[in-house]
Amino acid sequence: MTLELGLNQQPAHARQGSSIGQPLTRRDGFLKVTGAARYAADNHPPGMLYAVLAVSSIARGRVAALDIEAAKAHQGVVEVMTPKNRPALAADPDAKDHPFMFRLDLLQNDQVRYPNQSIAVVIAETLEAATEGAALLSPRYEVLPARVGLDGAESFVPRGVGVGGPAVQHKGDVEAGLKSAKTRIEATYETPAQYHNAMEPHAIVVAWNGDTLSIDTPSQGLAMAQGRIAGLFGIAPENIHIRSPFLGGGFGSKGMISGPQVLGILAARLVRRPVKLVLRREQMYGPVGHRAPTRQTLRMGMDGEGRLTALDHHAKTASSTFDDFFEPAADASHTLYASPAIATSHDAVRLDTGTPLFMRAPGEATGSIALESAIDEAAHACGMDPLEFRLRNYAEVEPMTGKPFSSKALRECYRQAAETFGWASRPLQPRLMRDADGFLTGWGMGTATFPALMFQAEARAVLRSDGSGLMETGAQDMGQGAWTAFAQIAADGLGLDIDQVDFRAGSSDLPNAGIAGGSGHTATAGMAIHNAGAAVIARLADLATGNEASPLFGAGNE
């Protein structure tokens, strides 16, 4: 199902020069509140079976035995997929061709690399039968000691952090800056692992027809998912049709296709019938990514006026034993505060967990809490108000590179926030404020930055002879209101009222809209939508001015 939102479903809105910024009911709102919005697991093709994962209860070792006979003997169970009978793949799931390709656990062997790793798939006529069959497998293991915690394995410096950034960066002489400082602080902060568990768990409904695939699954990047599946199964991407009109949250975990989703495809190939596989809540902890724990140490030196003389930010983090993703937490210190000397560094350990992945502001989220806490401690050590200290160290250019900001209004943000909040009445010393009931209260502040990302995308625009328009792009909506924003951009791009435009999205057979990630989807797909509208209007103008039968013939548009 391709999502088609006819924007004439509501009373016409007066167009005040632009549809953007006008009050508008969300395009998907009615569908969601009435239950008509169809998420992946809401699909039930004829003849569909249910697949349930059996997952590891140990962190490290191998599966020594499964009671497959007991599971298959259970009423309603159709098949049990294990490493011994899993359909062959065209590519090694442990191979990596580029930084956005992560290794998948697809029953390629009997090894266990982390808790909740898939060790078998039970396929049955009902969800209950599949669930009970999985329980009957009663796995037995050969267990090895698990490596857990930031002190649980040998540390090393990774080759890169995040999506390939350098693990160590510096400018100036940090040690000299610390030595010359009048005031110095050193503080260590730890952040725990945080696991993806969106309102909608990972799910897939899949049907094979020869070498073509029909898939309903939540995806933040339809073209990326299509390409990864094509490579694994050795089929052409255009033979794979993925529908993902609605996502019940993603936050990065649905940016790449996950192992459990691919296992659903393999299960359907094995039984030659459509299959639905949905992760249970507790099964989300492991195979679909998480934010790794960090231990961050910051050292700061300040002169007699509270200006930074040095800033050193070190982060220790973790990845899995079999793949690489290292939280770039220390990089948060690159962009906010002016200092003549800045150093950021990372080291890591490998643990028996699933591989960490992108999770809402990877690096920025963990790094900012440590940096801002240290800034508050530095302000206190200097006897300064936290806002005054931040303004004293305000960066007019990017501190790490010296590059100018394309725009920056942080100083004005500080002023407005302080005035609105009444910050001037905040006492400098802690533990002096109480509410009407006598309880201690506190006022704090924090600052964070995030890059303005933009990816590549395409859109297709049509102007119809009846004066209406059509805009198509394979965009995703995770609940953030993308359908409404894109519809407004489409209307402006086509020069039409919003009730004259049909908007289609959420399907891999539409133009590639890029990835809904990095807070860049509106900018990315929105620019493609805008440019497609401008291009179709330009073609219309060419037709009108180049046709001798047109009253505009020869008018040109110079």
ABEGO torsion letter per residue (X at the ends): XBBBBBAAABBBBBBBGBABGBBBBBAAAAAAAAGABBBAAABBBBGBBBBBBBBBABABEBBABBBAAAAAABBGBABBBBAAABBBBABBAABBABAABBBBBAGABABBABBGBBABBBBBABAAAAAAAAAAAGBBBBBBBBBBEAAABBBBBBABBEAGBBABBBBEBAAAAAAABABBBBBBBBBBBBBBBBABBBBBBBBBBEABBBBBBBBABAAAAAAAAAAAAGBBAAABBBBBABBBEAGGAAABBBAAAAAAAAAAAAAGBBBBBBBBAAAABGAAEBBBBBBBBBBBBBBAAGBBABBBBBBBBBBBAABBBBBBAAAAAAAABBBABBBBBBBBBBBBBBBBBBBEGBGAAAAAAAAAAAAAAAAAAAGBBAAAAAAAABBABBAAAGBBBABBAAAAAAAAAAAAAGAAABBABBGABBBAAGBBBBBBBBBBBBBBBBBBBBBBBBBBAAGBBBBBBBBBBAGAGAAAAAAAAAAAAAGBBAAABBBBBGBAABBBAEBBBGGAAAAAAAAAAAAAAAAAAAAAAAAAAABAABAABGAEAX
